[in-house]
Amino acid sequence: DNVYVRSQRRDVYRLTTTGCLDGEASLSIALLPVGGGSRLCPGDRVDIVLSPNTLGPNPCRARVESRLTDAEIEALPSRARP
């Protein structure tokens, strides 16, 4: 599964997961670098933590794959665009 996130700089990144996310039920999302730190770059591993309405946090391991170009962002289905 792919997850697309927009950074504070407005860049869009593709993250790959093992299909462990249920983003439809999430109220918030957090990206936590595996091993600590505060920055993420392509190739880094990250825990995606979703906070659903009634359940506790549900971490999911992912990898930052790449920053998308403008053309790649436009080619995404509207539902997948961050």
C-alpha positions as CSV (number, residue, x, y, z in Angstrom):
1,D,0.0,0.0,0.0
2,N,1.1,3.6,-0.7
3,V,0.5,6.6,1.5
4,Y,1.0,10.1,0.2
5,V,1.9,12.9,2.6
6,R,2.5,16.6,2.2
7,S,5.3,18.2,4.1
8,Q,5.4,21.7,5.6
9,R,7.3,22.8,2.6
10,R,4.4,21.6,0.4
11,D,6.4,18.7,-1.1
12,V,4.6,15.4,-1.5
13,Y,6.2,12.1,-0.5
14,R,5.2,8.5,-1.2
15,L,5.5,6.0,1.7
16,T,5.0,2.3,1.3
17,T,3.5,0.1,4.0
18,T,2.6,-3.5,4.4
19,G,-1.1,-2.7,4.2
20,C,-1.6,-2.2,7.9
21,L,-3.4,1.2,7.7
22,D,-7.0,2.0,8.1
23,G,-6.9,5.7,7.3
24,E,-10.6,6.0,6.7
25,A,-11.3,5.9,10.4
26,S,-8.4,8.1,11.5
27,L,-8.8,11.5,13.1
28,S,-5.1,12.3,13.1
29,I,-1.8,10.9,11.8
30,A,1.8,11.2,13.1
31,L,5.0,10.1,11.4
32,L,7.7,9.0,13.9
33,P,11.2,8.3,12.5
34,V,12.4,4.8,13.5
35,G,15.5,5.3,15.6
36,G,14.7,8.8,16.7
37,G,15.4,12.2,15.1
38,S,13.1,14.8,13.7
39,R,13.7,14.6,9.9
40,L,12.7,12.1,7.3
41,C,14.3,11.5,3.9
42,P,13.8,9.0,1.1
43,G,14.9,5.6,2.3
44,D,14.1,6.2,6.0
45,R,11.9,3.9,8.0
46,V,9.0,5.5,9.9
47,D,6.2,4.5,12.2
48,I,2.8,5.8,11.1
49,V,0.6,6.3,14.1
50,L,-3.1,6.8,13.4
51,S,-5.4,8.0,16.2
52,P,-8.9,6.7,15.5
53,N,-12.0,8.0,17.3
54,T,-12.4,5.4,20.0
55,L,-9.3,3.1,19.7
56,G,-5.8,3.9,20.9
57,P,-2.9,4.6,18.6
58,N,-2.2,2.0,16.0
59,P,1.4,2.1,14.7
60,C,2.3,0.9,11.3
61,R,5.8,0.5,9.9
62,A,6.5,2.2,6.5
63,R,9.4,3.5,4.4
64,V,9.8,6.9,2.8
65,E,10.2,6.1,-0.9
66,S,10.4,9.3,-2.9
67,R,9.4,12.9,-3.4
68,L,6.8,13.2,-6.2
69,T,7.1,15.6,-9.1
70,D,4.3,18.0,-9.9
71,A,3.3,15.7,-12.8
72,E,3.2,12.6,-10.5
73,I,1.0,14.5,-8.0
74,E,-1.4,15.5,-10.8
75,A,-1.5,11.9,-12.0
76,L,-2.7,10.6,-8.6
77,P,-6.4,9.9,-8.2
78,S,-8.0,12.8,-6.4
79,R,-8.8,10.5,-3.4
80,A,-5.0,9.7,-3.0
81,R,-3.8,13.3,-3.1
82,P,-2.8,14.8,0.2
